[in-house]
């Protein structure tokens, strides 16, 4: 079964290909099918993921899966949330992972309450008109480190510290990261849903 990933994020594609491998599906990036990005006008992960999946399914004629994910910082009332990828641009920096990390650390100087959650919301559709989207959410709570550590992962991984493991996501080997990450939790829930509803 071929399914379109409603994203052009290379890190996301690599992680989801690995995480969804048990289903034996071929994940195709929408950009490889000349499908442009969908607008993401909403303030929640689930609404944006649904919009992206619908767009990819409509344009490709194939089933689609979308992941809307982000960082929710307690001290900022859950922000940056859906604006995670563009966080740095609010502070005059160019869009990019390193600038996002830099901007967040600057904004959190002097903030001692550093609890935050990484959230991944996966939405899968059989077609653009599927009345029953599959929705799986993964959430991991940790703390924002005071400096980046580790070389792995992407996004905010170098400063997302997991107290129970004593490391940031960027310090973990991929298999350990997948076992504990927000996207890992969401993917395992999605596999269960797909097996029940689509492949049963």
C-alpha atoms as an extended CHARMM CRD file, in Angstrom:
* protein
*
       200  EXT
         1         1  UNK       CA              0.0000000000        0.0000000000        0.0000000000  PROA      1               0.0000000000
         2         2  UNK       CA              1.3200000000        3.4160000000       -0.9730000000  PROA      2               0.0000000000
         3         3  UNK       CA              0.5570000000        6.3740000000        1.2970000000  PROA      3               0.0000000000
         4         4  UNK       CA              1.4780000000       10.0320000000        0.8300000000  PROA      4               0.0000000000
         5         5  UNK       CA              3.2440000000       11.8770000000        3.6240000000  PROA      5               0.0000000000
         6         6  UNK       CA              1.8430000000       15.3980000000        3.7320000000  PROA      6               0.0000000000
         7         7  UNK       CA              5.2200000000       16.9490000000        4.5210000000  PROA      7               0.0000000000
         8         8  UNK       CA              8.5080000000       17.8060000000        2.8500000000  PROA      8               0.0000000000
         9         9  UNK       CA             10.4430000000       17.6420000000        6.1370000000  PROA      9               0.0000000000
        10        10  UNK       CA             13.2690000000       15.1410000000        5.5410000000  PROA      10              0.0000000000
        11        11  UNK       CA             13.6980000000       14.4280000000        9.2790000000  PROA      11              0.0000000000
        12        12  UNK       CA             10.0020000000       13.6670000000        9.6680000000  PROA      12              0.0000000000
        13        13  UNK       CA              9.9990000000       11.4070000000        6.5850000000  PROA      13              0.0000000000
        14        14  UNK       CA             12.9780000000        9.3980000000        7.8400000000  PROA      14              0.0000000000
        15        15  UNK       CA             11.4720000000        8.9560000000       11.3130000000  PROA      15              0.0000000000
        16        16  UNK       CA              8.0090000000        8.0150000000       10.0700000000  PROA      16              0.0000000000
        17        17  UNK       CA              9.3900000000        5.5590000000        7.4830000000  PROA      17              0.0000000000
        18        18  UNK       CA             11.1600000000        3.7540000000       10.3120000000  PROA      18              0.0000000000
        19        19  UNK       CA              8.2850000000        4.0040000000       12.7870000000  PROA      19              0.0000000000
        20        20  UNK       CA              5.5790000000        2.8720000000       10.3450000000  PROA      20              0.0000000000
        21        21  UNK       CA              7.7190000000        0.0970000000        8.7950000000  PROA      21              0.0000000000
        22        22  UNK       CA              5.7300000000       -2.6720000000       10.5830000000  PROA      22              0.0000000000
        23        23  UNK       CA              2.7590000000       -1.8780000000        8.3000000000  PROA      23              0.0000000000
        24        24  UNK       CA              4.7660000000       -2.5690000000        5.1390000000  PROA      24              0.0000000000
        25        25  UNK       CA              3.5010000000        0.6480000000        3.5420000000  PROA      25              0.0000000000
        26        26  UNK       CA              5.4760000000        2.6960000000        1.0670000000  PROA      26              0.0000000000
        27        27  UNK       CA              5.6270000000        6.2630000000        2.3560000000  PROA      27              0.0000000000
        28        28  UNK       CA              5.9560000000        8.8340000000       -0.4530000000  PROA      28              0.0000000000
        29        29  UNK       CA              6.7600000000       12.4670000000        0.2860000000  PROA      29              0.0000000000
        30        30  UNK       CA              4.2210000000       14.8340000000       -1.2800000000  PROA      30              0.0000000000
        31        31  UNK       CA              6.9920000000       16.9100000000       -2.8680000000  PROA      31              0.0000000000
        32        32  UNK       CA              8.0680000000       13.8330000000       -4.8460000000  PROA      32              0.0000000000
        33        33  UNK       CA              4.5820000000       13.9060000000       -6.4200000000  PROA      33              0.0000000000
        34        34  UNK       CA              4.8490000000       17.6540000000       -7.1620000000  PROA      34              0.0000000000
        35        35  UNK       CA              2.2890000000       18.4640000000       -4.4610000000  PROA      35              0.0000000000
        36        36  UNK       CA              2.8190000000       21.8080000000       -2.7410000000  PROA      36              0.0000000000
        37        37  UNK       CA              2.4090000000       22.5340000000        0.9620000000  PROA      37              0.0000000000
        38        38  UNK       CA             -1.1190000000       23.0100000000        2.3020000000  PROA      38              0.0000000000
        39        39  UNK       CA             -1.9530000000       26.1730000000        4.2490000000  PROA      39              0.0000000000
        40        40  UNK       CA             -1.9600000000       25.6610000000        8.0260000000  PROA      40              0.0000000000
        41        41  UNK       CA             -4.2270000000       28.4110000000        9.3370000000  PROA      41              0.0000000000
        42        42  UNK       CA             -5.4010000000       26.6900000000       12.5190000000  PROA      42              0.0000000000
        43        43  UNK       CA             -4.2630000000       26.9990000000       16.1310000000  PROA      43              0.0000000000
        44        44  UNK       CA             -4.3960000000       23.2750000000       16.9840000000  PROA      44              0.0000000000
        45        45  UNK       CA             -2.2300000000       20.3970000000       15.8220000000  PROA      45              0.0000000000
        46        46  UNK       CA             -5.2100000000       18.2020000000       14.9200000000  PROA      46              0.0000000000
        47        47  UNK       CA             -6.8670000000       20.7750000000       12.6420000000  PROA      47              0.0000000000
        48        48  UNK       CA             -3.6200000000       21.4800000000       10.7960000000  PROA      48              0.0000000000
        49        49  UNK       CA             -2.7730000000       17.7670000000       10.4200000000  PROA      49              0.0000000000
        50        50  UNK       CA             -6.2600000000       17.0620000000        9.0500000000  PROA      50              0.0000000000
        51        51  UNK       CA             -5.9620000000       19.9300000000        6.5620000000  PROA      51              0.0000000000
        52        52  UNK       CA             -2.5440000000       18.7130000000        5.3760000000  PROA      52              0.0000000000
        53        53  UNK       CA             -3.6870000000       15.0890000000        5.0070000000  PROA      53              0.0000000000
        54        54  UNK       CA             -6.8340000000       16.1280000000        3.0920000000  PROA      54              0.0000000000
        55        55  UNK       CA             -4.7970000000       18.2910000000        0.7290000000  PROA      55              0.0000000000
        56        56  UNK       CA             -2.2740000000       15.5080000000        0.0060000000  PROA      56              0.0000000000
        57        57  UNK       CA             -5.0220000000       12.8960000000       -0.5010000000  PROA      57              0.0000000000
        58        58  UNK       CA             -7.0080000000       15.1920000000       -2.8090000000  PROA      58              0.0000000000
        59        59  UNK       CA             -3.9720000000       16.1320000000       -4.9240000000  PROA      59              0.0000000000
        60        60  UNK       CA             -2.5520000000       12.5900000000       -5.1570000000  PROA      60              0.0000000000
        61        61  UNK       CA             -5.6710000000       10.4050000000       -5.2130000000  PROA      61              0.0000000000
        62        62  UNK       CA             -3.8970000000        8.1990000000       -2.6360000000  PROA      62              0.0000000000
        63        63  UNK       CA             -4.3410000000        7.6480000000        1.0980000000  PROA      63              0.0000000000
        64        64  UNK       CA             -2.4170000000       10.2630000000        3.0650000000  PROA      64              0.0000000000
        65        65  UNK       CA             -0.8810000000       10.7590000000        6.4790000000  PROA      65              0.0000000000
        66        66  UNK       CA              0.1160000000       14.0510000000        8.0680000000  PROA      66              0.0000000000
        67        67  UNK       CA              2.0150000000       14.8690000000       11.2270000000  PROA      67              0.0000000000
        68        68  UNK       CA              1.6050000000       18.2010000000       12.9340000000  PROA      68              0.0000000000
        69        69  UNK       CA              3.9850000000       18.4230000000       15.8210000000  PROA      69              0.0000000000
        70        70  UNK       CA              5.4490000000       21.0230000000       18.0850000000  PROA      70              0.0000000000
        71        71  UNK       CA              6.8150000000       22.1250000000       21.3880000000  PROA      71              0.0000000000
        72        72  UNK       CA              4.4420000000       23.3160000000       24.1220000000  PROA      72              0.0000000000
        73        73  UNK       CA              6.2470000000       25.2400000000       26.8800000000  PROA      73              0.0000000000
        74        74  UNK       CA              4.3860000000       25.5530000000       30.1930000000  PROA      74              0.0000000000
        75        75  UNK       CA              5.9100000000       28.9450000000       31.0270000000  PROA      75              0.0000000000
        76        76  UNK       CA              4.5620000000       30.3280000000       27.7210000000  PROA      76              0.0000000000
        77        77  UNK       CA              1.0310000000       28.9600000000       28.1180000000  PROA      77              0.0000000000
        78        78  UNK       CA              1.6780000000       26.0910000000       25.7090000000  PROA      78              0.0000000000
        79        79  UNK       CA              3.3680000000       28.1370000000       22.9990000000  PROA      79              0.0000000000
        80        80  UNK       CA              5.0400000000       27.9640000000       20.4940000000  PROA      80              0.0000000000
        81        81  UNK       CA              2.6750000000       25.0470000000       19.7130000000  PROA      81              0.0000000000
        82        82  UNK       CA              1.6320000000       25.0870000000       16.0570000000  PROA      82              0.0000000000
        83        83  UNK       CA              4.1340000000       27.8880000000       15.3610000000  PROA      83              0.0000000000
        84        84  UNK       CA              7.1050000000       25.7530000000       16.4540000000  PROA      84              0.0000000000
        85        85  UNK       CA              8.7460000000       25.5340000000       12.9990000000  PROA      85              0.0000000000
        86        86  UNK       CA              8.6230000000       29.3360000000       12.6230000000  PROA      86              0.0000000000
        87        87  UNK       CA              9.4450000000       30.2150000000       16.2270000000  PROA      87              0.0000000000
        88        88  UNK       CA             12.7180000000       32.0370000000       15.4640000000  PROA      88              0.0000000000
        89        89  UNK       CA             11.0960000000       34.3270000000       12.8890000000  PROA      89              0.0000000000
        90        90  UNK       CA              9.1160000000       36.0740000000       15.6590000000  PROA      90              0.0000000000
        91        91  UNK       CA             12.4280000000       37.3470000000       17.0320000000  PROA      91              0.0000000000
        92        92  UNK       CA             14.0830000000       38.4880000000       13.8090000000  PROA      92              0.0000000000
        93        93  UNK       CA             15.9330000000       35.2670000000       12.9820000000  PROA      93              0.0000000000
        94        94  UNK       CA             15.6670000000       33.2360000000        9.7880000000  PROA      94              0.0000000000
        95        95  UNK       CA             13.5650000000       30.0610000000        9.9240000000  PROA      95              0.0000000000
        96        96  UNK       CA             15.6050000000       27.0190000000       10.9410000000  PROA      96              0.0000000000
        97        97  UNK       CA             16.2480000000       24.5200000000       13.7140000000  PROA      97              0.0000000000
        98        98  UNK       CA             19.4000000000       26.1530000000       15.1030000000  PROA      98              0.0000000000
        99        99  UNK       CA             17.7620000000       29.5910000000       15.2020000000  PROA      99              0.0000000000
       100       100  UNK       CA             14.6590000000       28.1520000000       16.8670000000  PROA      100             0.0000000000
       101       101  UNK       CA             16.8160000000       26.6660000000       19.6200000000  PROA      101             0.0000000000
       102       102  UNK       CA             18.7480000000       29.9200000000       20.0140000000  PROA      102             0.0000000000
       103       103  UNK       CA             15.5640000000       32.0280000000       20.1990000000  PROA      103             0.0000000000
       104       104  UNK       CA             13.9170000000       29.7430000000       22.7500000000  PROA      104             0.0000000000
       105       105  UNK       CA             16.9800000000       29.7130000000       25.0100000000  PROA      105             0.0000000000
       106       106  UNK       CA             17.0920000000       33.5180000000       24.8350000000  PROA      106             0.0000000000
       107       107  UNK       CA             13.3970000000       33.8130000000       25.7100000000  PROA      107             0.0000000000
       108       108  UNK       CA             13.8160000000       31.4070000000       28.6230000000  PROA      108             0.0000000000
       109       109  UNK       CA             16.7820000000       33.1820000000       30.2200000000  PROA      109             0.0000000000
       110       110  UNK       CA             15.9090000000       33.6590000000       33.8730000000  PROA      110             0.0000000000
       111       111  UNK       CA             12.9270000000       31.2680000000       33.6520000000  PROA      111             0.0000000000
       112       112  UNK       CA             13.2390000000       28.4820000000       36.2150000000  PROA      112             0.0000000000
       113       113  UNK       CA              9.9850000000       26.6530000000       35.3930000000  PROA      113             0.0000000000
       114       114  UNK       CA             11.2350000000       24.7990000000       32.3040000000  PROA      114             0.0000000000
       115       115  UNK       CA              8.6660000000       22.0170000000       31.8730000000  PROA      115             0.0000000000
       116       116  UNK       CA              7.6020000000       21.4460000000       28.2680000000  PROA      116             0.0000000000
       117       117  UNK       CA              5.9200000000       18.8120000000       26.1240000000  PROA      117             0.0000000000
       118       118  UNK       CA              6.7110000000       17.6220000000       22.6290000000  PROA      118             0.0000000000
       119       119  UNK       CA              3.4500000000       16.7330000000       20.8910000000  PROA      119             0.0000000000
       120       120  UNK       CA              2.8780000000       14.8040000000       17.6600000000  PROA      120             0.0000000000
       121       121  UNK       CA             -0.5710000000       14.5090000000       16.1050000000  PROA      121             0.0000000000
       122       122  UNK       CA             -0.8640000000       12.0520000000       13.2230000000  PROA      122             0.0000000000
       123       123  UNK       CA             -3.9240000000       12.0560000000       10.9670000000  PROA      123             0.0000000000
       124       124  UNK       CA             -4.4770000000        9.4430000000        8.2490000000  PROA      124             0.0000000000
       125       125  UNK       CA             -7.1660000000        9.4370000000        5.5520000000  PROA      125             0.0000000000
       126       126  UNK       CA             -8.1470000000        6.7980000000        2.9780000000  PROA      126             0.0000000000
       127       127  UNK       CA             -9.2650000000        9.6300000000        0.6770000000  PROA      127             0.0000000000
       128       128  UNK       CA             -9.8440000000       13.3800000000        0.8430000000  PROA      128             0.0000000000
       129       129  UNK       CA            -13.5070000000       12.7120000000        1.6800000000  PROA      129             0.0000000000
       130       130  UNK       CA            -12.8830000000       10.0530000000        4.3360000000  PROA      130             0.0000000000
       131       131  UNK       CA            -15.5170000000       10.7210000000        7.0380000000  PROA      131             0.0000000000
       132       132  UNK       CA            -13.5110000000        8.8180000000        9.6550000000  PROA      132             0.0000000000
       133       133  UNK       CA             -9.9480000000       10.1020000000        9.8640000000  PROA      133             0.0000000000
       134       134  UNK       CA             -7.5840000000        8.1090000000       12.0210000000  PROA      134             0.0000000000
       135       135  UNK       CA             -6.1180000000       10.3680000000       14.7190000000  PROA      135             0.0000000000
       136       136  UNK       CA             -3.2250000000        9.4020000000       16.9900000000  PROA      136             0.0000000000
       137       137  UNK       CA             -1.5280000000       11.7020000000       19.4880000000  PROA      137             0.0000000000
       138       138  UNK       CA              1.8290000000       11.2060000000       21.1880000000  PROA      138             0.0000000000
       139       139  UNK       CA              3.0390000000       13.4610000000       23.9970000000  PROA      139             0.0000000000
       140       140  UNK       CA              6.2820000000       13.4650000000       25.9660000000  PROA      140             0.0000000000
       141       141  UNK       CA              6.9500000000       15.7480000000       28.9210000000  PROA      141             0.0000000000
       142       142  UNK       CA             10.4530000000       16.9400000000       29.7150000000  PROA      142             0.0000000000
       143       143  UNK       CA             12.3710000000       20.1120000000       30.4800000000  PROA      143             0.0000000000
       144       144  UNK       CA             14.0490000000       22.7370000000       28.3410000000  PROA      144             0.0000000000
       145       145  UNK       CA             17.7940000000       22.3860000000       28.8980000000  PROA      145             0.0000000000
       146       146  UNK       CA             19.8820000000       25.5160000000       29.4480000000  PROA      146             0.0000000000
       147       147  UNK       CA             22.1930000000       24.6880000000       26.5280000000  PROA      147             0.0000000000
       148       148  UNK       CA             22.0310000000       22.3650000000       23.4940000000  PROA      148             0.0000000000
       149       149  UNK       CA             23.5080000000       18.8850000000       23.9410000000  PROA      149             0.0000000000
       150       150  UNK       CA             23.8650000000       16.0340000000       21.4470000000  PROA      150             0.0000000000
       151       151  UNK       CA             24.2280000000       15.7110000000       17.6850000000  PROA      151             0.0000000000
       152       152  UNK       CA             21.2150000000       13.5720000000       16.7190000000  PROA      152             0.0000000000
       153       153  UNK       CA             17.6350000000       14.3150000000       15.7860000000  PROA      153             0.0000000000
       154       154  UNK       CA             16.2840000000       17.6400000000       14.5480000000  PROA      154             0.0000000000
       155       155  UNK       CA             14.1360000000       20.5460000000       15.6830000000  PROA      155             0.0000000000
       156       156  UNK       CA             14.2900000000       21.1670000000       19.4270000000  PROA      156             0.0000000000
       157       157  UNK       CA             15.8400000000       17.7280000000       20.1540000000  PROA      157             0.0000000000
       158       158  UNK       CA             19.1450000000       19.2360000000       21.4700000000  PROA      158             0.0000000000
       159       159  UNK       CA             17.3450000000       21.0970000000       24.2910000000  PROA      159             0.0000000000
       160       160  UNK       CA             14.4560000000       18.7100000000       25.0540000000  PROA      160             0.0000000000
       161       161  UNK       CA             15.7930000000       17.0310000000       28.1960000000  PROA      161             0.0000000000
       162       162  UNK       CA             14.1300000000       13.8610000000       29.4800000000  PROA      162             0.0000000000
       163       163  UNK       CA             14.7320000000       13.5600000000       33.2450000000  PROA      163             0.0000000000
       164       164  UNK       CA             13.9440000000        9.8200000000       33.3410000000  PROA      164             0.0000000000
       165       165  UNK       CA             16.7180000000        9.1530000000       30.7930000000  PROA      165             0.0000000000
       166       166  UNK       CA             19.0650000000       11.9250000000       31.9220000000  PROA      166             0.0000000000
       167       167  UNK       CA             19.6070000000       12.9890000000       28.3010000000  PROA      167             0.0000000000
       168       168  UNK       CA             18.2140000000       15.2350000000       25.5720000000  PROA      168             0.0000000000
       169       169  UNK       CA             16.5180000000       13.6570000000       22.5480000000  PROA      169             0.0000000000
       170       170  UNK       CA             19.5900000000       14.6350000000       20.4930000000  PROA      170             0.0000000000
       171       171  UNK       CA             21.8270000000       12.4820000000       22.7330000000  PROA      171             0.0000000000
       172       172  UNK       CA             19.7870000000        9.3040000000       22.2480000000  PROA      172             0.0000000000
       173       173  UNK       CA             20.4920000000        6.5890000000       19.6590000000  PROA      173             0.0000000000
       174       174  UNK       CA             17.6380000000        6.5080000000       17.1000000000  PROA      174             0.0000000000
       175       175  UNK       CA             16.0640000000        3.2930000000       18.4470000000  PROA      175             0.0000000000
       176       176  UNK       CA             15.9540000000        4.6900000000       22.0020000000  PROA      176             0.0000000000
       177       177  UNK       CA             14.5920000000        8.0030000000       20.7560000000  PROA      177             0.0000000000
       178       178  UNK       CA             11.8380000000        6.2310000000       18.7890000000  PROA      178             0.0000000000
       179       179  UNK       CA             10.8840000000        4.2180000000       21.8790000000  PROA      179             0.0000000000
       180       180  UNK       CA             10.4080000000        7.3760000000       23.9600000000  PROA      180             0.0000000000
       181       181  UNK       CA              9.5370000000       10.1850000000       21.5500000000  PROA      181             0.0000000000
       182       182  UNK       CA              6.2090000000       11.9000000000       20.9240000000  PROA      182             0.0000000000
       183       183  UNK       CA              6.3230000000       10.7490000000       17.2840000000  PROA      183             0.0000000000
       184       184  UNK       CA              7.1500000000        7.1970000000       18.4100000000  PROA      184             0.0000000000
       185       185  UNK       CA              4.1140000000        7.1050000000       20.7230000000  PROA      185             0.0000000000
       186       186  UNK       CA              1.8370000000        8.5680000000       18.0270000000  PROA      186             0.0000000000
       187       187  UNK       CA              3.1420000000        6.1480000000       15.3760000000  PROA      187             0.0000000000
       188       188  UNK       CA              2.5400000000        3.0790000000       17.5380000000  PROA      188             0.0000000000
       189       189  UNK       CA             -1.0180000000        4.2740000000       18.2270000000  PROA      189             0.0000000000
       190       190  UNK       CA             -1.5250000000        4.9120000000       14.4940000000  PROA      190             0.0000000000
       191       191  UNK       CA             -0.2770000000        1.4140000000       13.5870000000  PROA      191             0.0000000000
       192       192  UNK       CA             -2.8770000000       -0.0590000000       15.9580000000  PROA      192             0.0000000000
       193       193  UNK       CA             -5.6290000000        2.0840000000       14.4220000000  PROA      193             0.0000000000
       194       194  UNK       CA             -4.6450000000        1.2330000000       10.8360000000  PROA      194             0.0000000000
       195       195  UNK       CA             -4.5340000000       -2.4790000000       11.5800000000  PROA      195             0.0000000000
       196       196  UNK       CA             -7.9740000000       -2.2950000000       13.2050000000  PROA      196             0.0000000000
       197       197  UNK       CA             -9.7450000000       -0.0360000000       10.6980000000  PROA      197             0.0000000000
       198       198  UNK       CA             -7.9220000000       -0.2930000000        7.3610000000  PROA      198             0.0000000000
       199       199  UNK       CA             -6.1430000000       -3.6370000000        7.2870000000  PROA      199             0.0000000000
       200       200  UNK       CA             -8.4280000000       -5.7780000000        9.4740000000  PROA      200             0.0000000000
